[in-house]
């Protein structure tokens, strides 16, 4: 079993030595994500039409207004598809790499190339596919109202960590293993999430929200410690093996 106090204490112990390494990794992740979001943001900015002037040529202006409104809808749809594609093909693999970096940080490893582990050794498509399925299943459960969506989000929350250990594990096994790891733990995990709300609200009022950026290493490190605990429980209970998670190397 685990407790919030123990998990957070372990995270703080790691961050006392490697906090600024965590900040650097998050800066790289955020920078790449920001650059990749520029095309869709630029498209929205250029083609954002709030209104069209109406003069005495009402019928002509109405035609132009309808045309531009249709054009804006098409551009918005394209921008949304582009943003989704960027999330699937760039941001998601980077998240797995970021989690791998924080898992390795526990052992004193500060190799920033871990951030790009999903793009190496033929792991890319497996990681993208696994997290795409996770996003789809979470979305479908969210359609059944808020509570089922939250429950499933917690159930699938260990998936990126599992992929960080073994990116070739496959989406079905990754999702099932995450559900097995969080079985009977969802309430405690939810409370763990809630325990950061105070810090989050404080960060909003520090430098116009910039303070929350410095909270991210603490959050990721905490959930890395949680994953390590849940992973150990799963191995001890025969739910998975060291070999399956590449921990025997």
C-alpha positions as CSV (number, residue, x, y, z in Angstrom):
1,X,0.0,0.0,0.0
2,X,0.9,3.6,-0.3
3,X,0.1,7.0,1.3
4,X,0.0,10.5,0.0
5,X,2.6,11.6,2.6
6,X,5.0,8.9,1.5
7,X,4.6,9.5,-2.2
8,X,5.0,13.2,-1.9
9,X,8.0,12.8,0.5
10,X,9.7,10.6,-2.0
11,X,9.1,13.1,-4.8
12,X,10.5,15.9,-2.7
13,X,13.6,13.9,-2.0
14,X,14.2,13.4,-5.8
15,X,13.5,17.1,-6.5
16,X,15.9,18.4,-3.9
17,X,18.7,17.1,-6.1
18,X,17.2,17.3,-9.6
19,X,14.5,20.0,-9.5
20,X,16.2,22.2,-12.1
21,X,16.8,19.2,-14.4
22,X,13.0,18.6,-14.2
23,X,12.4,22.3,-15.1
24,X,14.8,22.0,-18.1
25,X,13.0,18.9,-19.4
26,X,9.6,20.6,-19.1
27,X,11.0,23.7,-20.8
28,X,12.1,21.6,-23.8
29,X,8.8,19.7,-23.9
30,X,6.8,23.0,-23.6
31,X,9.0,24.7,-26.3
32,X,8.5,22.0,-28.8
33,X,4.8,21.8,-28.1
34,X,4.5,25.6,-28.5
35,X,6.4,25.6,-31.8
36,X,4.2,22.8,-33.1
37,X,1.0,24.7,-32.1
38,X,2.0,27.8,-34.1
39,X,0.5,26.7,-37.5
40,X,-3.0,26.2,-36.1
41,X,-2.8,29.4,-34.0
42,X,-1.6,31.3,-37.0
43,X,-4.4,30.0,-39.2
44,X,-7.0,31.0,-36.6
45,X,-5.5,34.4,-36.2
46,X,-5.3,35.2,-40.0
47,X,-8.8,33.9,-40.9
48,X,-10.7,35.0,-37.8
49,X,-13.5,37.1,-39.1
50,X,-15.8,38.5,-36.4
51,X,-18.2,40.4,-38.6
52,X,-18.8,41.6,-42.0
53,X,-20.1,45.2,-42.7
54,X,-23.6,45.5,-44.0
55,X,-24.4,48.4,-46.4
56,X,-27.3,49.3,-48.6
57,X,-26.4,46.4,-50.9
58,X,-27.9,44.0,-48.4
59,X,-28.4,40.9,-50.7
60,X,-24.8,41.1,-52.0
61,X,-23.4,41.6,-48.5
62,X,-25.5,38.7,-47.2
63,X,-24.0,36.5,-49.9
64,X,-20.5,37.5,-49.0
65,X,-21.2,37.1,-45.3
66,X,-22.6,33.6,-45.8
67,X,-19.5,32.7,-47.9
68,X,-17.0,34.0,-45.4
69,X,-18.9,32.4,-42.6
70,X,-18.7,29.0,-44.4
71,X,-15.0,29.6,-45.2
72,X,-14.4,30.4,-41.5
73,X,-16.1,27.2,-40.5
74,X,-14.0,25.1,-42.9
75,X,-10.8,26.8,-41.7
76,X,-11.8,26.2,-38.1
77,X,-12.4,22.5,-38.8
78,X,-9.0,22.2,-40.5
79,X,-7.3,24.0,-37.6
80,X,-9.0,21.6,-35.1
81,X,-7.9,18.6,-37.1
82,X,-4.4,20.0,-37.3
83,X,-4.3,20.6,-33.6
84,X,-5.5,17.1,-32.9
85,X,-2.9,15.6,-35.3
86,X,-0.1,17.6,-33.5
87,X,-1.3,16.3,-30.2
88,X,-1.4,12.7,-31.4
89,X,1.9,12.7,-33.4
90,X,4.1,15.1,-31.4
91,X,2.8,15.9,-27.9
92,X,1.7,12.4,-26.9
93,X,5.1,10.8,-27.7
94,X,6.8,13.6,-25.9
95,X,4.7,13.1,-22.8
96,X,5.9,9.4,-22.7
97,X,9.4,10.6,-23.0
98,X,8.9,13.2,-20.3
99,X,7.6,10.6,-17.9
100,X,10.5,8.3,-18.7
101,X,12.9,11.2,-17.9
102,X,11.2,11.6,-14.5
103,X,11.3,7.9,-13.8
104,X,15.0,7.8,-14.6
105,X,15.5,10.9,-12.5
106,X,14.7,8.8,-9.5
107,X,17.9,6.9,-10.2
108,X,20.0,9.9,-10.7
109,X,19.9,9.8,-14.5
110,X,19.7,13.2,-16.2
111,X,19.7,12.2,-19.9
112,X,17.5,14.6,-21.7
113,X,17.5,12.3,-24.8
114,X,14.9,10.3,-22.8
115,X,12.4,12.9,-23.9
116,X,12.7,11.6,-27.4
117,X,12.6,7.9,-26.6
118,X,9.3,7.4,-28.3
119,X,10.8,8.5,-31.6
120,X,13.6,5.9,-31.5
121,X,14.0,2.2,-32.0
122,X,10.7,1.7,-33.9
123,X,8.6,2.8,-30.8
124,X,6.8,5.7,-32.4
125,X,3.7,4.2,-33.9
126,X,3.1,1.9,-31.0
127,X,3.2,4.8,-28.5
128,X,1.0,7.1,-30.7
129,X,-1.5,4.3,-31.3
130,X,-1.7,3.4,-27.6
131,X,-2.3,7.0,-26.4
132,X,-4.7,7.6,-29.3
133,X,-6.8,4.7,-28.1
134,X,-6.6,5.9,-24.5
135,X,-7.9,9.4,-25.6
136,X,-10.7,7.8,-27.6
137,X,-11.9,5.5,-24.8
138,X,-11.7,8.4,-22.2
139,X,-13.7,10.6,-24.5
140,X,-16.4,8.0,-25.1
141,X,-16.7,7.4,-21.3
142,X,-16.9,11.2,-20.8
143,X,-20.0,11.2,-23.0
144,X,-21.7,9.4,-20.1
145,X,-21.3,12.5,-18.0
146,X,-18.5,13.8,-15.8
147,X,-18.1,11.0,-13.2
148,X,-17.5,8.1,-15.6
149,X,-15.0,10.2,-17.5
150,X,-13.1,11.0,-14.3
151,X,-13.1,7.3,-13.2
152,X,-11.8,6.1,-16.6
153,X,-9.2,8.9,-16.7
154,X,-7.8,7.6,-13.5
155,X,-8.0,4.0,-14.7
156,X,-5.9,4.8,-17.8
157,X,-3.6,7.3,-16.0
158,X,-0.7,4.9,-15.7
159,X,-0.7,4.1,-19.4
160,X,2.0,6.7,-20.4
161,X,4.3,5.4,-17.5
162,X,3.8,1.8,-18.7
163,X,4.7,2.9,-22.3
164,X,7.8,4.7,-20.8
165,X,8.9,1.4,-19.4
166,X,7.9,-0.7,-22.5
167,X,6.8,1.3,-25.6
168,X,6.2,-2.0,-27.5
169,X,3.7,-3.4,-25.0
170,X,0.7,-2.7,-27.2
171,X,-2.3,-0.5,-26.5
172,X,-4.6,-3.3,-25.3
173,X,-2.1,-4.6,-22.7
174,X,-1.1,-1.1,-21.7
175,X,-4.7,0.0,-21.0
176,X,-5.6,-3.3,-19.2
177,X,-2.4,-3.1,-17.1
178,X,-3.2,0.5,-16.1
179,X,-6.7,-0.5,-15.1
180,X,-5.3,-3.4,-13.1
181,X,-2.8,-1.2,-11.4
182,X,-5.4,1.4,-10.4
183,X,-8.0,-1.2,-9.3
184,X,-9.2,-0.3,-5.8
185,X,-6.9,2.8,-5.8
186,X,-9.0,5.3,-7.8
187,X,-10.4,7.1,-4.7
188,X,-6.9,7.6,-3.3
189,X,-5.5,8.7,-6.6
190,X,-8.3,11.2,-7.0
191,X,-7.6,12.6,-3.6
192,X,-3.9,12.8,-4.5
193,X,-4.9,14.9,-7.6
194,X,-7.1,17.1,-5.4
195,X,-4.2,17.7,-3.0
196,X,-2.5,19.9,-5.6
197,X,-5.4,22.3,-6.1
198,X,-4.2,24.6,-3.4
199,X,-0.7,24.9,-5.0
200,X,-2.4,25.3,-8.4
201,X,-4.6,28.2,-7.3
202,X,-1.6,29.8,-5.6
203,X,0.4,29.5,-8.8
204,X,-2.3,31.3,-10.7
205,X,-1.8,34.4,-8.6
206,X,2.0,34.2,-8.9
207,X,3.2,36.1,-12.0
208,X,-0.1,35.7,-13.8
209,X,-0.1,31.9,-13.7
210,X,3.6,31.4,-14.4
211,X,3.9,30.0,-10.9
212,X,2.1,26.8,-12.0
213,X,4.9,26.1,-14.4
214,X,7.2,25.5,-11.4
215,X,4.7,23.2,-9.9
216,X,4.7,20.8,-12.8
217,X,8.0,18.9,-11.8
218,X,6.5,18.3,-8.3
219,X,3.3,16.9,-9.9
220,X,5.0,14.6,-12.4
221,X,7.6,13.5,-9.8
222,X,4.7,12.6,-7.4
223,X,2.9,10.5,-9.9
224,X,6.1,8.9,-11.0
225,X,6.5,7.7,-7.4
226,X,2.9,6.6,-7.4
227,X,3.5,4.5,-10.6
228,X,6.6,2.9,-9.1
229,X,4.5,1.8,-6.1
230,X,1.6,0.5,-8.2
231,X,4.1,-1.2,-10.5
232,X,5.7,-3.0,-7.6
233,X,2.3,-4.1,-6.3
234,X,1.3,-5.4,-9.8
235,X,4.6,-7.4,-10.1
236,X,4.2,-8.8,-6.6
237,X,0.6,-9.9,-7.3
238,X,1.5,-11.5,-10.6
239,X,-0.4,-9.0,-12.7
240,X,2.7,-8.3,-14.8
241,X,6.4,-9.3,-14.8
242,X,9.7,-7.6,-14.7
243,X,10.4,-8.8,-18.2
244,X,7.1,-7.4,-19.6
245,X,8.1,-3.9,-18.3
246,X,11.7,-4.1,-19.4
247,X,12.9,-4.0,-15.7
248,X,15.2,-7.0,-15.9
249,X,17.7,-5.2,-18.1
